[in-house]
């Protein structure tokens, strides 16, 4: 595969790079440089700029707000976003959007897609439960039909940014007597509905990213069900395939490798030596780059297949497994490159449960929190062990 871009795409890359540099909010960049957590308003500021440009959801069909770009252009765009270290848009847009334009009714598309693009609806994902994580088919949250509504009771956990969310997309059990996957429905639930309680879960690095969500006799109109009753598993699998492809994070890992090499090249002992002079460390950096290049080829092939009309298949599981493993190796090596300055308690004295006050060199900023936060990536979106089972069945027929 030739990764040298045709001349017209070289110009496209330069144009995208120039536009991002000119339009990315300076206030958001300043917060990122200081290692501060971005607020909902910060995230939406860039989200809205991308949407106004028409570049928010490049992979969507044009009739729903996509760009119509070929895979190579979408790939270049993602590379440039990573290169500029831009913030992600509002959570869930790349998951619920494809589900809605694929399985939603015309009324659901008209009601939910425009405000999702504009940022007027922020979504959260109600999949995992205390006893149902990678084994989602064992979920217990119940939805009982009552006329034109469902009455929903249950608990969801690890609900990313539910404290920001206006709406959530939830998996619920509507037929307790059916086979596990066949008794599940996919509901869109207004997070302001009576009976919903959101409680924070503070992660190991001190961040508030995920939550518990309790549903107590929550009334949900039947018109908010996506796809057929008891057939929600079809939509759920479709959504997870898109989520897993995005978790790979090839472009951002490439940027991370460049930062790692820069950190490792810093003088360490006052005599001109750096960590890159250590042959073992240099070898591990090279292995990381080789594995990342292989993953990049796989991602490009997946994009080409999608452009030919093939949805994400078992290769999305491969992208998820290898992408998260590479990301974790990368953060481990960044810790090594920053030495004792990366120690969590050295980054600052606890303030409101966090370690946000930098008292070491700038290059060590956020090294430990990012390392801790990356531990979860091999679990969410379906654990890597489950993804290996999926690949064994779909590819090897085991």
Phi, psi and omega in degrees: 000129181269119181264006174281121185283143171302158188302324181294332178277336172296316177295319178301314179301315181296321179295317179297317181298316180296318182294317180298315180300324183278338190243347181292130187300127181296327180293323178291317178300319181297319178296318179297316180296330180273357180076021181273152177286134180281140178276172176301318179296322178299312182296318182290336180298316178285322176306311183291326177295315178298319181294319179298327178281342184086019184246017185287319185230072185303330186275351179287155172301149184301325183293346179249009176116002179284174184267337186078010179293147171288167183306322184295323179290319178296322179295314179299318180299314179296325177296319182288325174298318179292319180301321180275357180054050179281158177285156176284156175288184180306140185300142169091348186298323182278356176257305184287328181303303179301326177295316182293315182282349176265316186248345186286157174285163175306322180294319178295319178298314182293326184283320192254329186292312180301312179290337174293318177293319184287343183091006179283341172240123174253128186258156166229164187247115180259076180252293188295148175228166180306328180247014183213094179252264176295330176269069186296333183296347179267014182299151186247346181302126187255145172230116183252130182290132177222085182067238182269013181228162164253144172255117188252132176223136178157191182220135173244154180221167184055037184277102186297126174055032175297335179289346175263341199286143171267323180223159176226151172252121192238142168264129181224154178268121180251348175221097183290347183263351180278166171303149193311306184290336185274353182251023186246140176237161185247112184244144170261123187236129175292119184288354176266004182296142173303139178100354179262128176235129179248124179239136183288147168243115182272122183281170192299333180271004176094009183267155174250093180242326184242165188212166163261143177233123179253134179241117184236103181052047179279125181270124182235121179302140179300331180295348178268007175277130177263129182072188186283156174297137182070006178244020182293339180298329178298313178293323181296316179295320178299315179297315183296325178297319177292319180297316184294323177299319181288333182294336184307318174059041184300311185298319181288328175293324177298318177295321179296324178296319179297319178294320179301314180296324177295316178296317183291341182274356178293144178295135186248329189238013178078002181240020176089358181277149177228172180294333178289349172281346177280119187295324179294315180295318179300319179298318181292326175296316179297319178297321178297316180295321179295314179297323179291322177297319178297319178295324179297316176302317180296319179296319179296320177295322178295318177298319180296320179294319178297321179295333178275004176099007179262124179288167178303130179244216181297341177295337177295327177292320178297316179299320181295313183296306184291323180296316181289323178296318178294318178299321178291318177300321181297314181292328176296319181287329174296319175302316180296321182289331180270356175056216187292344179293342180275353180305129187307314183286347178280342183288344178160160179282144185306132177224114182053041175084004183240182177232055192267355185266108182284125176238001175256191180293153184301328185292343179268358184301126176072005182300311182290312178302320179295319177302310181297318183294328181288346179300330186284342189293334178278000179249313185287163185071016187095118186302156182297331176296318178295321180297324177294324175295318178300314180295322180297320181285315187282327186259317184263348180072024182276000000 
